[in-house]
Amino acid sequence: MTVPDVPAAMVNNQFFDEFTDKVRVKPIPWEGYSRAGLISGDDLRELKEYQQAAAAQANREGKDVAQYMGLLVRLTEKLSSIDALQYLLVQVDDIVEGGQGGGCGEQLQRVMFRCLEKKDDYLGLKASKILVGAISGSSSAAEAEQRGFAYARLFGYLERCMRSELTSVVDVAVQVMQSALRARRARTVLFGEESAQCLAQLIDVLRRTQQSLMQASGSAPRTRGVVAVPQTQYEVVFCLWLLSFERPIAAALDRRLDVIAITAEIARSAVKEKVVRIVVALWANLLRLAAPANVPAMLVARVPACLATLGAGRSFKDEDLRSDLKQLAEELAEHTGVMTTWDEYLNELASGKLAWSPAHRSEQFWKLHIRRMDEHDHRVVRQLADLLTEPTASETALAVACHDLSQYVRFNPDGKRLLARIGAKARVMALMTTSECPDVRYEALLCVQQIMLNAWRN
């Protein structure tokens, strides 16, 4: 699948834009820097020429300012004053946005990455925007791929920004990442081990947006550093959508980050049409590129019901969105077909996200299907046992797994021997004392009791 054209670092944030306007008019003592020997007389003369040329260009008099790019980058490398650096980066960004930056050379990278280390949010975000804008140019994108642009270093900085409690800082950081992910190598790096924390922080931003919306409705306690802007939800899901164009990432994205359940919750509560639209686009990619990996999670998250509700219960103005909802629902139905209760159970187990669905509590379900748990070398039982040691398993999933294993032993006299042989008995007994969740300890206790009762009866 082809990734659509994404704007090259077009940041739209009111606070960021207003601060930029203030930087443009803030007086900088260039003559003082020259007298102090911080910049040369030639630097000062060229800078004044640039300012005249930039003013003329602003008045549409056709002056070319690209020739001064080297001067601005050189001055940025020489000076340390935050005010001066902010001014210079605004000018560099203007040239890059105008498509006259001339690529992302080694000097530009070195100087901009140095700015990321300064303790100034605006300066670092401006530098990251410049880097992404420079490598996203028509000719420089390929060069960046060949030279091995340090995406991991950039993502490390954006991760720190996304931890901020300032909404504007988080918003701009996500937008910069959104533009960076237009490059295939950027998507690969972000999903790699080196940038795993950055991707996890991106998902955390998404969770914080949803928590803040629930908080606003009074259904959740107040959280620290939340981002209460639907636009940020759209931007984060947009990043996930760009990632999903890579087939290996589409196959592993939900398994690692639980994105289907999160986005399903967002789609159900979203007011803005564009938020629903980008969620549906993400689901479509996950289904079309990696259906076997994602269909189980979609069923557990009740995506089919969500699509039906959105299609029938919401009057969207966007005809394409209505069409996409219908098409995705049909495609998902083709993958699921007429599913039995056992099929639904297998899908839930495959997703690793066990929940207290009716089948688990149904005695009739276990009586009907207990023998099927021993098929394919006891595959279902082994999956339940493996889930007990899965680091990412939720407390609910652990409790349900213990419950299901107890039902297996209850209706299968030989089940206790298999649990002991594959190590499941020891894992359940360990959860009785090590788990901090009362429900997990309770279900583990019932499972052990069932094993002991079964042994006594035998």
ABEGO torsion letter per residue (X at the ends): XBBBBBBBGBBBBAAAAAAAAAAAABBBBAAAAAAAGABBAAAAAAAAAAAAAAAAAAAGAGBBAAAAAAAAAAAAAABABAAAAAAAAAAAAAAAAAGAAGEBBAAAAAAAAAAAABBBAAAAAAAAAAAAAAAABAAAAAAAAAAGBBAAAAAAAAAAAAABABAAAAAAAAAAAAAAAABAAAAAAAABAAAAAAAAAAAAAAAAAAAAAAAAAGABBBBBGBBABAAAAAAAAAAAAAAAABAAAAAAAAAAAGAAAAAAAAAAABABAAAAAAAAAAAAAAAAABAAAAAAAAAAAGAAAAAAAAAAABBBABAAAAAAAAAAAAAAAAAAEBBBAAAAAAAAAAAGBBBBBAAAABAAAAAAAAAAAABGGGAAAAAAAAAAABAABBAAAAAAAAAAAAAAAAABAAAAAAAAAAGAAAAAAAAAAABABAAAAAAAAAAAAAAAAAAAAX
